Amino acid sequence: MANSRTQNPVQNRQRYSKSHEIKQRDRTDKDKEKNELSRLLLIMVCSRERRGPAHAKATLLDAAPGPAGDLPFFGSVLRRAHCVRRCEEPLLGAVSRHRAAEEVRSDFQRRVPYSYLQRAYIQLNKLEEAANAAHTFFMANPEHMEIQQDLENYKTTSGKVSLIDQEARQHMEDYSAGVRHYDKEEYELAIEFLERALKGYYSEDEDCQIMCEGPQKFEEHEYLDYKAGLYEAIADHYMQVLACKHDCVRELATRSGRISPIENFLPLHYDYLQFAYYRVGDYVKALECAKSYLLFHPDDEDVLENAGYYEGLLEGTVNPATIKPRKEAKTLLRRHKLESHLLQVAAAGLGYAYTEPVTPGCAVPGPLGVHSCRNSSPLIFSRMVLCLSSGGPLLYSDVKFVYNSEQLNGSQRVLLDNVISEEQCRELHRVASGIMLAGDGYRGKTSPHTPNERFEGATVLKALKYGYEGRVPLKSARLFYDISEKARRIVESYFLLNSTLYFSYTHLVCRTALSGQQERRNDLSHPIHADNCLLDPEANECWKEPPAYTFRDYSALLYMNADFEGGEFIFTEMDAKTVTASIKPKCGRMISFSSGGENPHGVKAVTKGQRCAVALWFTLDPLYRELERIQADEVIAMLDQEHLGPSEMNINPKDEL
């Protein structure tokens, strides 16, 4: 098992005894990759040639009237096919020699050869190359636990911290660098990298479009009696190509190993640039980029106001009407809209299965545009925030408001005191000591987050089960249920939610510092993370996709004690390093916040004693209600009616909870 490995990669050479076989396989994979890339390169060159002036006659023509009216169209198709074949066969040989099978193409897409490369480099004692190969594989396979452990070993044994993704897309790297310089107010460097990113994006888009013209797989028609007429067969193939081309904007906005694209990816380039150019005094370029952004978001009040401001600065020197949006942005957007229209026509008229992807919440379709809820500062670019409210009533007179989102330097955050009393804290602590199991909720892993602490937990249903069996006082077990419901009602009310907030998971947890392991600790009790998305600090993104609990909407932590050292709850920026707020737990204190990437958080190391809390996660989707909570609700309803026996309560004391 991957988690049982303790050796570092340097010590694992005996695991790879068939070194020659691995090297030979790697060499074969490399040859196939080289041939495949050569073939695709030739197709791209030929495709670009056929679009040049010398091939103007090969342009697709509208069908003319009459019985032979379609001949110009098919003549153009035949010339294009001849061009591709002329490029391909004389230079690369027979198709069987250079066209990779679907399985091989899939392996390269998933970067499988880098897994073999890592092993080969280990045998050659080339640790730096092995680390980079492992990192490159891991970027496309973030769920691969064995490679993740290898990377940790590289960092600890060889001090290899800076790793290189050898398949990184340059336009993505330039974009990230541009954003970093922008955030540091280094506007000239931000412009340099963002302009380079745009140039790379449009070049990659052209390549992506051409690649889509390769062979297609017709999964819906893979049977022997498929017989389509001329135009039906053409339509079947062309819709596959068109769907592939239409998806290029999503492909170019998606990082390796991720499912979701960066929202609003292409327009954000122009949004960053319009303000960066303003700050360096280039008002013409600022207006040009603002108008380019408005192609995607014509109703964005902030950028409309910015564009008007730039026009005022240019008054008397340049006619603002002569400054147009960038041609490449206009062309791409026009093409994308036409593709979408054709796909919808095919879906309606031909039964072609296609659904335009839509981003939920405040978004509009696809990575070309997300209309985020932005602050109305005239010239300050604001990152996306949730379209939500807060500040509702706390419902209980004894609950004390402490800090709101602004005071906690974030959004959708609240800190409250006196949610439960000192006596209730003590009672909960007594219940915890009687019902908690080490590693509960983490498949028995007693130290799931750090080897320097022991983790224990228990659920509401388990508390009620133990209460019914007499192992803990039933009244105390019910207290756990009641205070979690109180917390749910407070969160639902304070954040002014228009629909019911359901429990997604409820967990009474304690973290205990292990003696003899606290000196020189530099880790966290719980690493920085977000509750409903995969935090990616390097990309400054949070990916709302599995294995994250994407259905969680709000979170809360209700603390039970303060007699320990360390253990502060912290919020950070998306870089997982910059702390924006730190909260010291104490009895009755509750921190609540929205569960998304706007609220990365973690727990500092518990260096002495035991830290206990009730952890609560909520969802607005009833489909994801906590099953054990539903069962607990039923138990409570029965107990409120009368005292029932085990068989009547439908609880099996031997259930593994």
N, C-alpha and C positions, 0 to 999 in steps of 0.2 A: 504494500500500500504506500501511496505517495507520502502520507503524513507520518509514516513510521521511519522514514529515511533520516539518518543522522550524519551520514558521511557527506563530505563536500565533494564537488565534482572531481577534484584532483585525486581523491582517494578511490575513485570508482573505476579505475582503468580496467580492473578485472571483469567488470560487467560487460565490457565490449571486446570480448576476445576475438571476434570475427572482424578484425580491423580491415583486412583486405577486402572482405565482402562489402563493408560499409563504404570504404573509399571508392570501390568500383561502382557501387550503387550511386554514390554521390556524383561521380564523374559522368555516369549515364544520365542522371537527372539533369546535370548541367548541360550536357550535349543536347538533350531534348529541349531544354529551355532556350538554348542558343538558336536552335533550328526554328523553334516556334516563334521566337522574337524576330528572327530574320524574316520569316514568312509574313508576319504582321507588318513589319517595317516596309516590306516591298509593296504590300497592299496599300499602306498609307501613302507611300510615295506615288504609286500609280493613281490612287484616288485623287491626290492633289494635282497630279499632272492633267488628269482628265477634266479638272475644273478650271485649268488655266486657259489663257487666250487661244493657244494653239488648238484646243479641243472645243472651241465654241460651238462647232457644228454638232457635237455630241450631247448638247444640252437636251433635256427631256422636253418634247414639244407637245402642245395640245393636239388632240386628235382632230384631223380635218374632216369635213363632211364627205359622205360617199362611202362605197363599199371598201375602199382601200385607205380610209382615213386614219386607221391606226398604224399604218406602216412606218411613218416617221418616228412614232413613239418606240415601236419595237426595234427599229433600226438603231436608235440611240441605246437601247438596252443591250443589244447584241454587241455594239462597239465597246460598251463599258465592260461586258463580260470578257471580250477578246483582250482588252487592255490588261485586266487582272490576270488572265491566264498567261499572257505574254510576259508579264513581270514574274510570274510565279514559277512555272515549270522549267524554263531554260536556266534559271539561276539557282534553283533549289532542288531540281530533280523531281522525281515522281512524288505524288501527293503522300503516298504511304511512308515516305522517308522523313517528312517534316511536319505533317499535321498530327499533333498529339491527340491521344484519346481523351475522352471527357474526364476520365478518372485522373489522368496526369494533369490536365488543366486545373481541375479542382484542387489537387494537391498543391500546385503552385499558388493558387489563389489563397489557400489556407497557410501558405508558407511552410509546408511540411519539410521541404529540403533543408531548411535551417535547423530543424531538430536533428537531422543526420549530421549536418555540418558541425553542430556543437559537439557531438560525440567524437567525431573525427579529430577536431581541434584539441579535445581533451587528451586523446591518445598521443598527439604530437606535442603536448605540453604547451600549446599556444593558448594561454588562458584568456588573454585579451580578445582574441578572435572568437574564442568559444563563448565568452560573455556577450559579445555583440551579436553572435548568431542566436544565442538563447533569447536575448532581448528582442531581436527582430521577430522571432517565432512567437514570443509571448504577446507582443503588441497585437497580433491578429488572433491570439488564442488566450485571452485573459483568464479563462476558467481553468487552464491547465495547471494543476497544483504542483506537479513534479517539476516543471520548468520554473515555476515561481520559487520553489525551494532551492533550485539550482542557482537562481539569480541572487537569492539571499546569501547562499554560500560563497558566491563570487565576491560579494561585497564585504563579507566578514574575513575571508581568508586572504584575498589578494588586494583588498582595498579598492576594488573596481567600483567606482560610484557613478561616473559619467559613462552612460551606455549609448550606443549609436543604433538607431533603427535604420538598417541598410536598405529598407524598402520605403522609407518615408517619402511622402509626396512633397516636392519642393514648394508648391504653392501653399500647402498647409503650414509648412515650417516657416515660410516667409510671413504668412498671415499672423501666426502666433507671435513671431518676433516683432512684427509691427504693432500688435496690440500691447505687448510688454513695454515697448518704447513709448507708446501713447500714454499708458498708465503712469509712466515716469515723467510725463510731460517733455519727453525728448522728441519734439514734433518733426524735426528734419529727418531723423532716423526712422521715425514711424512712417513718414511719407515714402522714404526710399524702399522700405520693406513692403509696405502695402501696395505700392505701385508695381513692384516686382511680383507680388502675389497675384495681382490682377492679370498681369501679362501671362504668368504661368497658368492661371485658371483658364483663360480663354484658349491657350494652346492645348491644355489638357482636354478642354471641351471639344475642340476640333478632332483630336485624336479619338476621344470616346465616341463621337458621332461616326467616324469612319470604321472603328472596330465593330460597331453594331451591324455593319453591312456584311459580316461574315456569315458562316453557316448557322442556321437556326434549328432548334429542336421543337418538333410539333407534338407535344405530349398528348394533346386532345385527339390527334389523328394517327396515332401509332397502331393502326390495325390494317389488315390486308385489304379489306373491302372499301378503303377510303378512295373515293373517286370524285374528284372535284373538277369542274369545268375550268377553262382557261382563266377567267377573271376571278373565280372563287379561289383557285390555287394561288394566283398572284396576290389576292387580298389577304389570304391566310399568312403568306410569307411576309408581306409588307407590314402587316399589323404587328408581327413579332419584332421586326426591325424598328418600326416607329415607337413601340413601347420601350424598347431598349434605348433609343435616342432620347425619348422624353425623360427617361430615368437618369440621364447623365448629370443633371443638376443635383440630384440626390446623391449620386455616386461621388461626385466631386466634393460634396459637403460632408461626407461621412469618413471618419477616421478609421484606420485599420482595426478590425476586431469589434467594431461597433455596428449596431443596427440602425440607430437613429442618426440623422444628419444634424449638423450644427444649424440651428434654426436661424433663418434670415441671413444665411452665410454670405452670399454675393452682395446683397444690398448693404450689409454692414461695412464692407470695404469702403464704399462711397460715403457712408455716414461718418466713419472715423476720419476719412480724408478731408471731408468738407470743413470740419472744425480744425484739423491739423493745418491745412493750407491757410485758414484764417489766422491762426496763431503765428504763422511765419510771414504774414503780410501779403500772401498771394491771393488776392480777392477774386481774380478771374478764375483760377483753378478751384477756389472754394465754391463759387457759384456754379461752375461746371459740375462739380461732384454733388452738390446739393440737388441740382436738377436731375442728375443721373439717379440719385436715390429716390427722388419723387416719381420717377417712372414706375417704381415698384410699389411705392406708398404715396399716392397722390394726395391723400388726405392727412398726412402726418403734420400736425399743427406746428410742432417744434421746428422741423426742417423748412416748412413753408415760411415760418417767421425768420429763420436764418437766411433763407434765400432773399427775402425782402430786405433784410439788413445788409446783405452783401451788395445788392443792387444799389442801395443808398450810398454805400462807400464808393461805388464805381461811378456814381453820377457825375457827369461833366468830363469824364476821361474816356469811358468806354460805354457804348450803347449796350445795356444788359440783354436786349433782345437778340443780339448777335451771338451771345454765348449759349450754346446748345448742350443738351445732354450728350454724353459720350456715345459715339456711333455703335460701338460693339455692345454696349448695354442695351441700347434700343433694338438692335438686330436680334440679340439673344432672346429678349423678352417677347418680341413679335413672333419669333419662331416657336417659342415655348407655348404661347397661347394658341397658335395654329395647330401644333401637335395635339394639344389638349382637345381642341375642337374636333379634329379628325378621329381621335380615339373615342370620343363620346358619340360621334356619328356612327362609328363602327359598332360600338356597344349597343346602340339603339336599333340600328338597321340590320346588322349582320349577326347579332348575338354574341359578339366578341366579348370575352370576360375581361373587363378592365375597370378598376375603380381608382379615381383620382385620389392620391393620398392626402389626408387632411390632418393637420396638427391640432389637437384639442385645446381647449381653454381660450386664450386671447388670440390664437393664431389663425392665419389664413392658409390656403393650401401650399404645401411644399416648402423646401428650403430656400426658394427664391424670395419668400416674404413671410415675416411674422410681424403682425402689428402689435407691438408690446405696449403696455400701459406705461407711458413715460412721463417724467416730470416736465413741466412747461417752462423750464429755464431757456431763455432765448438762444444761448450759444453753448450750453454745456450738454455734452452727450451723456445720456443716462442709460445704464444697463437695464435689461428687462427685469421687471418686478411683477409680483402677483397682482391680479386684478381683484383684490380682496379688501375687506374692511376690518376694523377692530375697535375696541373701546366700549363694548356693550356691558350691561350690568353683571355684577359678580354673583347675584342671587342670594348670597348668604351674608348676613350682617357682620359675622365675626371674621370673614376673609378680608385680608388687608392688601390693597394694591401697593406694589413697590416700584416697578419700572415698566415702561411700555417699550415698543419697538425702537423708537427714536433714542430713548435713554440707554437701550441695550445695543445701539449702533447697528441695527439691522432692520428687517421687515418681518411682520407677523410673529412677534415675540412678546411675551408678557411674563413678569416675575411677580408671584404672590406669596404672602405669608399667612400663617394661621389657618391653613386649609384643614388641618387636623390639630387636635390638642396634644399637649405633652402626655396626658394619660393614654390617649389613643396611640401615640407613637410607641409608648412602652408596651401596650397590649399587642400591637402589631409585631414588635420585636420578639415578644414571647411566642407568638404564633409562628414566626419565621423560624425560630430555633427548633420547632417541633415538626415542621413540614418540609423544609427545604432539602433538596438533594444536590450534591456536587455535580456540576456540569449539566443541570437541568436546562433544556432548551438548546443545548449544544452537543447533543448525542453523547452525553457523558464525558465530554472533555472538561476536565476540572479547571484548566487554565486556558480558555479559548482565545483570550486576547493578549495575555502576557504570561510568561512562565514565573513571574514574581508575585502573582496573586492567585488565590483560590476563588473560584466563582461558584455560587450556589443560587438556586432559584426554585420557585413554585408557582403554580397557576391558581386561579380562583376556584375552579372545580375541585382541584386537589385539596385545597383548604377545606371546602365543604365536605368532601369525602372523609377527611381525617376528623372533622368535627362530628360527623354523624357516627363514626366508629368510636368516638370517645377518646381519641388520641390527643386531641386539643379541644378546649372548650368550644362548643358550637357557637356561642355568642361571639367569641373571638374570631372564629372562622368567618362568621357573617360580617364582621367589621371590615374585613378585607374587601368583601363584595360591596358593602355600602359606601366605603370611602372612594372606591374606584368609580362608582356611579356618580358620586358627588363631583369628582374631578371631571367626568365626562360632561356633566351639565354645565359646569363653570366654563369649560373650554368652548362648548357649543354656543353659550350665551355671549361670552366676551368677544369672540371673533365674528359675531353677528351672522351666523350661518343661516341660510334660508331653508336648509333641509336637515334632516336628522343626522346626527353624528353617531356612527356605530363603533363598537369595539372591534378592533382588528386583532389585537393581542394584548393580554394583561399578564404581567410577570412581577412577582415580588423577588427582588434580587439583592444579594449581598456580595461584596468584594472584600476579601480579607488579605492583608499584607502577610506574606510568608517570611517568617523570621530567618535571618541569615542571608537574605537575598536582596536587601534594600540599599546596600552601599553602591555608590556610583551609578544609580539607575538613571537612564536617560530615555526610557520608553514611557508610554502612556498606559493607563489602566484600560482605556478603550480608545483605539486609534481614531483619528478624524474621519468622519464619514457623513453621509446624508441618509435619511431614513427611507426614501423612495426612489433613489437613483444611484448610479455608480459614479462616485466622485472621481474625476480625472484632473488632478491639480495641474499637470503639465499643459493640458489643453484648456484649462480654465473653464471646464464644462462639467455637467453632471448628466449622465446618460440614463434616461428613464426607460430602462429595458431590463429583462431578466438577466441575472438572477436577483436583481433588486426587487423589493416589495413595492412595486409601482402603484399599487392601489392604496397605499397609506397616504393620508392627507394631513393629519395633525398628530403631534406627539406631545407627551407630557411626562415629567418625572417628579414624583412626590417623595420628598426626602423624610427619613425617619429618625436620623440622629446626626450628631456633630462631633462625637467623641472619637475622632480618628485624625490622622495627619495626612495632608495631601487631599487628593480626590476632588479637586475643584472641577466643576463643569465649565467647559469653555466653548464659545463660538469662535469660528475663524472665517477669514476670507476663503474663496474657492481655491487658493493656493495651499490650503491646509497648514499654513505656517503663521500667517498674520492673525494674532488673537484680537478679536473685536470686543469680547466681553468675557468676564470670568466670574463665576458664581460659587460662593462657598455654601455647601449644603448645611441645613440644620432642620430640626424637627418642624414639620408643618409647612416647610417652604416648597413651592411648586414652580417649576419653569415649564412653560408650554410654548409651542412654536409650530409653524407649518413644516411639513416633512420633506420639502424639496431641496433642490440645490442652493436655494437662497439662504439656507441655514445649516452649513457644515458645522459639526460639533464633535466633541470628544470628552474624555475624562482624564485629568492628570493622574499620575501614579499615586496610589494609596500606599504610603510608606510605613504606616503604623496603625493597627487597629482594624476595625471592620466598618465598612460604609454600606448602609442599607437604604433601599428606595423601592417604591412601587413604580415600575415602568409601564407606560400606557401608550398604545398606538391606536389611532382612530382612522376610520374610512367613511367617506360619504356614499360609498357604493354598497348597498345591502347584500350584493352577491358575495362580498368578501367579509361578511360578519364572522367573528370568531366563533367557531363551532362550540368550543368548551364554554363560552359565555352564554350561548343559547341554552345549553344544557344546565348551566348554573342558574339561569333565569327560571327554568322549569322547576328546579329543586327548591329555589326560594319561594316560588308560588305555592308549591305543595306544603312546604314548612309553614307558610303563613296560614294555611287552612287547618292543618292538624299535624300531629307528630306521627310520621309513617315509618314502617319497617323497611328494611333494605330491598325486599322484593317489590314492594309497592312503589318505592322511589326510583326503581329502574337504574340503580347504581350497582355495579359489580365491584366490590372492594378489591378484587384482584386485577382490575383494569390497569394497564400501563398508561399513566397519565402524563 
